[in-house]
Amino acid sequence: MNNPSTANNAANALQQLRDIRLPGSAGWWPPAPGWWLLAAAGLLCLLLAVRAWQRWQQRNRRWQTAQRELAALQAQSKTPLQNSPVWFSRLNALLKRVARDIYPLQPIVALSGDDWVAFLQHSSANAVEAEDLVATMVNACWQPHTSCDPQHALAFAGRWLQDHKKQLRGAP
């Protein structure tokens, strides 16, 4: 009692079935939200790295500028200008400029004479050895003839800068 029309309908239904279709591949755009977060985190890391590099360059630039100025003074120390008050003024100006960068909360610019000598001696790692030298070096700015040896003054300035190298590079 199979009805031929029912069997016919079943055969037609089977013929109308189609094979399984796999979904099409997802395109690369737009990316999933996780990729957006990863891109944002990468961009943030890149910006922080660039900022850190700029700060390092700025700090390193101060150190290199001080070293160049000291080298220029050393080259001038072999000329007749070496014992002039102008040369010693330039050396003291270099030390004062660096001290201002290292100690921004102290009134370095206002220091002169004995106060500047005391500051240099206090902030120097070899203050005991250089006590007379520092006083003579600072006072040489105002004396037409000085007994201060420019090579010793340069050696003190070089040691003082070297002692403060880390602070100068870390100055804001």
Secondary structure by P-SEA (a helix, b strand, c coil): cccaaaaaaaaaaaaaccccccccccccccccaaaaaaaaaaaaaaaaaaaaaaaaaaaaaaaaaaaaaaaaaaaaccccccccaaaaaaaaaaaaaaaaaaccccccccccaaaaaaaaaaacccccccaaaaaaaaaccccccccccaaaaaaaaaaaaaaaaaaaaacc
